[in-house]
């Protein structure tokens, strides 16, 4: 990864952290809103609605908006939102004694609030929230000394059900989105690993894997397949005279030409340095030769904007898959030998795997056989 993508990724990560409070805001409104009805139902059961109903309104209805404003106006919105999340747990801890330890709503609110800390992805946040929740529960107990009312009335049970149901649906939906996101990222990572970053062609490991499969298929079915090895002529002097920046640009544009010159079914990849390879499955010699010549001609027509006087040429070797190739290495060696015959024959030409000593002309350019 180059410096620019790294910088962009860091910037995106920092932006996402800073906007954490925005994504939590609607969830806090929903969760606290359901908590309002739940706490009010318990206060009605215990006869404390007139006494603590205002507190339910403040902590469950007003607090989400105060938390949003606190994070939004803070110099560090992310840290402010972390504090807000810890306050959420402390509020739930306070409500446990206020609800006279009513078992069902107390357990549900404590578990749901703690589980939500996992959902934020903030490391150990759930653990850091427990002391605040326990501390507020203890403080509330010492001040109020409530008489435990463990059993829940029907109205409390009914008020608790939406919290359980909606939270379960939210967790399931979040998990679904996470799985889809991970699957998409894995696919993108797989594609990145398959591609050579400089040229956009397939990376060596991937195209060799495809070449192995094509070779095995050709040997078992007798269907023709060809391997093209492509090398940029006089590439070392380009680097030595004009610099590696020009050399890198030459490799990039040649890779682009190869990618645009092959068929959709072909597998074009980078072998290494200034060498490339194309695997042509189910292809006879005439079609493979046409692909090779098209690549050679288009490379010869290339001009670099910063160095228009530089003419690029290429030497291409072709080898057909056959039973004598016991491994992919054998097939690569045959194509490589043909490529060096093209270089020794004068460069800027295509050479076919030796099947005699004839030489014929194709489109005015010698083709070695």
N, C-alpha and C positions, 0 to 999 in steps of 0.2 A: 504494500500500500504506500503511495507516495505521500509527501508532506501535505499537499492540498486536501486529499480525501481524509487524512487523519485529523487535520484542523477542522474540517467540516463536521466530521463525526463527533469530535469533542464539543463543538459548538452546539450541535443538535442535542447531545447528552445534557449539556448544561442548561439548555432551554427547556428540555423535558423536566429536569429536576425543579427548575424555577417555577414551572407551571403545574407542579403536583397539586397545589391547593385548588386549582381550577377543576381538575378531574374529580377531586374528593368532595368538592362543594355540593353537587347535586346528590351524591350518595349520603352525605351527612344530613342533608335536608330530609331525605326519605327515611333514613334510619331513625333520626331523632324525632321525626314526625310520628312514626309508628310508636316510638317510645313514649311520646306525649300521651297518646290514648291508653297505652298500657299502664303507665304510672298513675294516670287519673282513675283508671278502673280499680287499681289497688287502693288508692286513697278513698275512693267511694266505699270499698269493702271495709276499710279500717275506720271510716268516719273522719278522715283527716283532710278531706278535699278543701274545706274552707281554710284550713290552717296552712297547707303546703301546696295548694293548687297553683298559686302564683309562681312558686319555685319550679314547678313542672313546666309552666309556660316559658320561664326565662331560660332554663337549661335545655329544653327540647325544641323550642320554637325560635327564641331570640338568639341563642348561642351559635347556631350554624352560620348566621349572617355576621355576627361579631367575629367569629373565627375567620371567615372569608376576608373581611375588611382588615383584620390583624395581619394576615399573611400578605394580602395585596399591597398594603402600605409599608410593609417591613423592608428593610434594606436587604435582607436575606429571606425571601419568601419560603424557600425550602425548609430552613431551620425553624421558621415561624410555624410552618404547617406541622412539623414534627412535634413541636410543643402543643399545638392544637390537638393532635392525636393523643398525646399523653393526658391532656385535660379531659378529652372524651372519656377515657378510662376512669379518671378520677371522679367524674360526674356519675358514672355508673356505680362506682364504689359508694358514693354518698347516698344513692337511691336505695341501696340494699337495706340499710337500717330504716330509711324513711318508709320503705314498704313493709316494715316489720318482718324482714327476712322471709317474706312470702316466697315459698320454695320455687315454684315454677317460673315466675317472671324474673326472680333474682338470678337463677341459674342461666336462663335463656339470655338475659341482657349481658351477663358477665362473659359467657361463652362467645356470643355473637361479637361483642366488642373486641375481645381478645383475638378471635379468628380474623377480624378485619385487619388487624395489624400485620398478619401474615400476608394478606392480599396487597399491602402497599409495596412489598418487596424490600422494605427497609430492614437491614440486618439487625436482628435482636430487638426490634422495636416492641414486639409482644412481651419480651422478657422485661424490658425497661418499664413497661406500662403496669406490670403487676404490683410493684411497691406502692404506686400512687393509688391504684384501685383499693388495695388492702388497707392502706393508710387512711384513706377517706372513709372507708367502711368502719374502721376502728374508731376514728374521730367522731363520726356520726353516732356510733353506738355509745360512746362515753358521754356525749353531750345529751342525746335524746333519751337514752336508756329505754328503747322501745320494747314492748312486750311481743315476743315472737308470735306471728300468726302464719303458720306454715301452710295451711290448706288454702287453696284458691277457689274462689267462687266461680260460677259459670260465666259471669261477665268477664272476669279476669282471664279465664281460659280462652274465651272467644277473642279477647283483645290480644292474647299472646300468639294465637294461631297465625295472623298475618305476618308477624315478625319472623316466625319460623319458616313459613312458606316462602315469603318474598326473599328472605336471606338465602334460603336454599336455592331458589331460582337464580338469584344474583351470582351465587358462587358457581353454580353450574354453567351459567352463561359466560362468566369470566374464565372458567376453566376451558370452555369450548373455544373462546377467542384466543386463549393462550396456546392451546394445542394447534389451532390453525396458524397462528403467528409463528410458532416454532417450526411447523411443517413447511411453511413458506420460506422461512429463513434457512432451514436445512436444504431446501431445494436451491435457493440462491447460492448458498455456500458450496453445494455440489457443483453448480454451474461455474462458479468462480474457480473451483479447483480444477475443473475440466478445461479451462481456458488459459491461454498464455496472455498475461496482462498487457504485454507490449504490442502484440500483433492481433489479438482477438481470435487467433486460431486455437485449435485444441492443444492442450498441453501434452507433453511427451507421453506421460503415463496413460492418458486416456486414449490417444490415437493408436498407441501400440497395443492397447487392449482390444481396440476395434480391429486392428490389423491382424492380431492373433485369431480372432473369431472369423475374419474373412478368409485367412489362410486355411484354417481347419475346414471351413465350408467348401472352399475350392477343391481341397484334397479329397473330400468325401463325396462331392457331387460332380466333379469335373467341370464346374462352371468357371469361366475365365475370370480372373481378377488380376489387377495390375497395381504395382507399387511404384510411385514416382518419387525420386529423391532430387531435390532442387537446391542448388548452391549459387549464391551471388558471386559473380566473377570479380577477382581482384578486390575483395572486400577489405583485406588487411591494409593495403595502401590507402583506402578511403579513410579508415580510422587514423592511420599514421599521419596522413597529409592534412586532412580536413577536420580531424577531431572526432571524438566519440559521440558528440551530439549529432553530427551529420550521419555517422554510422548508425546510431539508434533510429534516426528518422528514416534512413534507407531500409532498415529491417522492418519498420512499421509499415511503410508504404508497399513494400514487396509483399508483406503478409496480407495487406488489404487487397492487393491485386490477386493473389492466390485465392483468397476467400471468395472474391467476386467471379473468378474464372472457373471454378469447379461446379459440378452439379450438386443439387440438394442431397442426393444419395451418397456423394463422396465424403470422405473424412480427411480434411486437410489440417495438418498440425505442424508445430515447430519442433524440429529435431534437436536444435541447440545452436547457439551462435547465429550464423547466417545460413544455416541449412534448414530446409523444410521438407515435408513429406506429404504425399496425397495417396490415400488408399481408395482404389476404384474397384468396387465389387460388381460382379455380373457385367463385365465390360470387356469387349474384344479389343484387339490391338489397334484397330483403326480409330475407335472412339477414345481410347487412352492416349494415343498419339495426338489426336486433335486437341485434347485437354492440355497436354504438355506443350504443344506448339502455341496454343492460345496464351498460356501462362508466359512462355518465353517472349512472345511478341509484345504482350502488354508490359512486361518488365522492361523490355527494350525501349518502349515508348514513354517510360516514366521520366519526369524531370522534377528535381527538388526545387521548390520556390527560392530557397536561400542559396542554391548552387545550380542554376539552370544549365551550366556548361557540362556538368557531370552526367555521363550516360551510364546507366546501369544495364548490365547484361547478366544472363544466368546460364548455367550448364545443368541439364536435366538428364537423369538416368532413369530408364524404365525397366522393370523386371516383372515377368509374369509369374504368378504362383503356380507351382507344379509339384509333383510328388517327390522330387529330389530335395525339396526344402523340408528338412526334418524339423525345423524350428523357425520362429520368426527371425532369429538372428541370421539364418541362412538366406532368407528372403531379403532382409535388409542388406546383407553383404552383396547379393547379386545386383540390387538396385544401386548400391554405392559404387560397385565396380563399373557399372554402366555410366554412372555420373562422371567418374574420373576418366573414362574413355572419351566422354564429351569434352572434358577439359583438355585432355591431351590432343584431341582432334582439332583444337582451335578455339574452344569456348563458344558461348552464345549459340548452342545447338543442343539437340536431343540425341541421346544414344540409347539404343535398345539393348537389352541383355544379349550378350554374344550368342549368335546362332549361325556363325559363319563369318566371312571377312568382307561381305558385300557392303557397299555404301550407296545409298540412293538419295536423291534430293526430294525434299517435300517443301513446297511453297518457296522454292529457291534457296533453302537452307539445308545443308547436308544433314542427313540422319544416319548415324552410325548404327550398324547391326553386327 
